[in-house]
Amino acid sequence: MSPDSTLNSQLDPASGRDSWFVESAPAEHADSSTTFERLYRAFLAARAALGLALIAAQLVAAALGTPPASSTLTLSASYAFAAVALWLLPPLRRGVTARSMARVSSPHWWAAIGVDLVLFGVLQALDPSGVNYGALFVMPVLMAAVLSPRLLALATAAVATLALLAASSWSLLLLGVDVGLKTTQAGLVGGGLFAVSLLAGELSARLAREERAARGSLALARQQEQLNRLVIDEMQEGVLVVDRRGRVRASNPASRTLLGADGGELSWQLRGRPDWQPLALALEEAYAGGRGAELDVALPLPGGISRSLRLRLRFTRQREGSEELCVMFVEDNRELLARTRQEKLAAMGRVSAGIAHEIRNPLAAIAQANALIAEDVAGMRAEELTRMVASNVQRLKRLVDDVTEVAPGVQPDTLALDASALVHETCVDWALVNGIEAGPQSRFRLQVAAPDLVALFDAEHLRRILVNLLDNALRHAQDGPDTVGVRLARQGDALELTVRSAGLPVAPEVERHLFEPFFSTRSRGTGLGLYICRELCERHGARIDFRRASDAAANEFCVRLRMPGI
């Protein structure tokens, strides 16, 4: 059980006794201790005020012609001095905790509660003027009810009642006061003290429960706020919270990037810059219409260009005393189109892979049947037809292989391989197949910077990429020596495989679609070669890019391969 928990709790069934205190979580320990100390200091201040009030009452009585007894004045002055000292001097209350106030043997309990019981009982018994000091017992009883366990609080009320009854008996013996009157007064005051103890205990217990519930709700609210802030900050979609005056109340990093502003600018006024006027106009129209809207705006950028943005405006529900705010979701239309295109490509890839799988078996049967027919029609006119069938079957087979190669779900094996040897072997085989002879006037030139260059890739996939790029380079290269070239060299922390094709530059409208599937500038092309190259590179952690050569005389495809240990 934590000694510094706040206020009260209910019956502790495990311990079989009343416990005013509950265990606090580590995060709540500081708040609980602070709450106890605040209540403790408040009671000490009240005791100091009560002590000063006792002295003032004695002085007023003396001024009115009824001087108090010297013993009464001495006791009142001593109590006032002790109460003020305990309130003003921190060393006197050092070490006080909820646990120390829960024990009768604790000096802190006696300094704050026990002293009051003894002194008020003595005042009640020794004052010859018959003044009733019973009301003073409310202070220690109330303090015990709030700061001590319930059993100890009730015991405090019982001690106060016994002190009143003892004072009544003492007055009867020494002063001859009517015992019935004094005993009745003591009984009534004692009953009131028990009522104060029970009611104060129940109220403090209820307040403690509500405080714990409020603290738990606050912790959950803060956690939810942190989660919301994290989610909003990580969103690729821009989010702005704007009021009617166009002042941005909150924004996330994506919105600041889309609008080309830093945090300082965007945290002030949306109407502060001319290039944000389309947003301000859209906001005014939405507020005027009184409902959400969805529209496209063009945001001017430096250089005479503009950025197309998709805006979705939603309004918070206005409540009494709250301001209506507009939540503006901002997206770049280019990213929307890219995501839509990517989703279509993914769906098309899955469909194409399924179709390719279904075509493979009938295609094999056609090829086999055509081979049998070719044997029977050898030397006849139909032989040319069988060759046409065989050629188109091979073309369909390559198309099926290409689609199957990039089918979703295929996990390639990435291994360390000798890139120098593989590139050299592949280029030699490719040159022989395409009838390219070696020599000073050869159309093809191979440059490998060093032997034993190791890359992380799959050997068959790297060979396929290189052959695709070489076929594409030869197809678009001009006639002449060194118009097609391959260079393998280390660049920084990666290997760079470059395939060069001397020729006219690629048109911008073609360049932006180079790596898209089924895009081809040839009527008989499948449009899958470069797409397959990019897909295979991404699966092995490599990257392929297109660029115009530094001498502006050729087009280049550059593949950056990972190296082991880097």
ABEGO torsion letter per residue (X at the ends): XBAABBEBBBBBAAAGBBBABBBBBAAAAAAAAAAAAAAAAAAAAAAAAAAAAAAAAAAAAAAAGBBBBAAAAAAAAAAAAAAAAAAABAAAABGBBAAAAABAABAAAAAAAAAAAAAAAAAAAABAAGBBAAAAAAAAAAAAAAABBAAAAAAAAAAAAAAAAAAAAAAAAAAGBBAAAAAAAAAAAAAAAAAAAAAAAAAAAAAAAAAAAAAAAAAAAAAAAAAAAAAAAABABBBBBBBAAGBBABBBAAAAAAAGBBAAAAABBAAABAAAAAAAAAAAAAAAAGBBBBBBBBBBBBGGBBBBBBBBBBBBBBBBGBBBBBBBBBBBAAAAAAAAAAAAAAAAAAAAAAAAAAAAAAAAAAAAAAAAAAAAABGBAAAAAAAAAAAAAAAAAAAAAAAAAABBGBBBBBBBBBAAAAAAAAAAAAAAAAGBBBEAABABBBBBABBGBBBBBBAAAAAAAAAAAAAAAAAABBBEBGABBBBBBBBEABBBBBBBBBEBBBBAAAAAAAABBGBBABAABAGAAAAAAAAAAAAAGBBBBBBBBAAGABBBBBBBBBBBGX
